[in-house]
Amino acid sequence: MRVKVDFDECESNALCMGAAPEVFEVRDDDFLYLLTEEPPAELHERVREAERLCPKRAITVRD
């Protein structure tokens, strides 16, 4: 799995962080950080949930 974020579209609302905090993090500067582009298999379901939750569709997941 590879995760990409379109940072131009991202609103940093942290819904993705709520679903997969090991992969997504909104820091004190109010920007989203992608902690890993290739999360381990045990996080795949949660990363897919983060993709579904993103209101701006800024997260793309590829297998």
N, C-alpha and C positions, 0 to 999 in steps of 0.2 A: 504494500500500500504506500502511495505517495500522496502527501497533503500539500495543497497550494492555497494561498490566501491572496485575493486581490485587495491589496491594501488601499487602493483608490476607492473601492466600494465599501470597505469595512467601516462600521460605525463604532467599533469597540464597545459594544453593549454587553459583552461578557457572557452571553448565552452559551457560546461554545466552551468557554472556560468552565462554566457550571457542569457541562456534560463531560468534558475531558481536560481537567486541569493539568494533567501530565503533558499535554500537547499544546494547549493554548493558555496564554497568560496576558491579562490586561494589567499593566503596571501603573504606578502612581502618576506617570506622565499621560495617562489615558490613551495609550496606544496598545494595540494587540501585538503580542510576540508569539511567533510559532517556535515552540521549544524543540520540536523534532519534525522533520519532513517525512520520516519513515518510522512511524510508531510500531511497536511490537504487536504481534498478533493478538495478545490479550486486550489491547485497547481498540481494536478495529471497530467493534460494535459501537463503542462510545464516540469514536471519531465520526462515524456515519451519522450518529444522532446529532452531533454538533453541526454537521453539514446540513441536516434537515432543519435544525432550529434557527439557522442564520437567516434573519429577515431580509438581508440584502443579497443573499446567495453569493457571498464573497468567498466561501470555502468550497474547494473542489477536491474530491477524493478520487484517485485512480488506483485500480488494482494492478 
